Amino acid sequence: MELKEAVAKATETKELVVETGAIDRVGEVLRRRFAGRGAAIVADENTQAAAGRRIADHLAADGFAPPRTLIFPGRPMLGPDYANVERVREFLREGDEVPIAVGSGTINDLVKRASHELKRPYVVVATAASVDGYTSFGAALVKDGFKQTLACDAPLAVVADTEILRNAPPPMAAAGYADLAAKIASGADWILADALGIDPLHPVGWPMVQEGLRGWLERPSELAAGSPAALGRVFTGLALTGFAMQAMKASRPASGAEHLLSHVWEMQHLTKNGVPVSHGFKVAIGTLGTTALYEILLSIDLPHRDVESHLSSWPSWAEREREVRAAWGGSEQAEQAVIECRAKWVERDELDRRIALLRERWPGLSEKLKGQLIPYGELREMFRAAGVPTAPEEIALTRERAVATIPLAQTMRRRYTILDVLYELGLLKECSERLAASKSYWR
Ligand SMILES: [Zn+2]
């Protein structure tokens, strides 16, 4: 899909400027989209130094009133706490300027939500190609002690200067690369859910991400070397993923089983050398894990596999509920997991029908899945070249802990993925054990 066409199909974002020197076009965007209203900049000390100051100077030289600025400290790392949203909101309320978020994940989420509460469209100037959250609706924030996605509109305009992206710490672009590569595995999950009539492929959400995906992931070593072109490719892919989510008001185009694994690790607050492990790096290990599970599943002769004894012991919902609660050991997440599992629970007759359909469609479906996936060894090489971790130990997980996450991740959300297919076929344990015993997967 052409970039122009993708922007036209985005429901909230109207401008996407990704190029070298893009930062000097903020004034142009303000004239075109906001009738030349002035700007209020929200940044932290690092992003202010990287980009905020130059935007302010440029706007002043371009005939705009000097922007008001709210600068958060560079250290400790800014948290996605709702109290910070309130600070941004009160700062913005003192004027009527266009909010400009200068930063990546957290700054963008804070300004996104604060602008939404003030009903004011905003602009983000991205300083790292690190996440697909720039252009997604909703912001991941901690409110009332819980990390949650609060509803809010995506930015009206996104500006990414590849020269600035280049100055961000290299692990940030590597994390963005992994979050983008995850769409290969989550695409396979969507193909599965579509084939079983659970979640049809969306006419906009599917092609917007999948058509360009392999191209955006090309030449990962150039990304690691800081090539503006490679950074631009990854940023564009991440932005378009956000547009696909805008179009569907759902995260299906962006996330599957690999993100469910990462969500479990997110709750465990993994840190390496005292620094929180990035979203993208957790997703990387999740993506390799689900790719491995796909390869194991694809090695099984499903149409002839005997699943009768498994089916005859299919639990009742009451039994299943006890199982889910036990898996979460009375933690707060247990309640949510029960709700999510209930939403995708099927009785025995429905399960029989589903498995019959899967067996019947498997010859064509397995070919489609193979076409979608990147072989594990190849994906691992791409990750290594991009500077992305490939083994659980690199994100402060033991191999045992990583494997033990697989059945938990299946219960996290109602989204139907390979984990559900394996669970419903009675193969989840066997495939996890094969992954654990493997000499190549997660090594
Ligand atoms: Zn993600």
Boltz pocket constraint, residues with backbone or C-beta under 6 A from the ligand:
constraints:
  - pocket:
      binder: B
      contacts: [[A, 132], [A, 179], [A, 254], [A, 255], [A, 259], [A, 279], [A, 283]]
      max_distance: 6.0
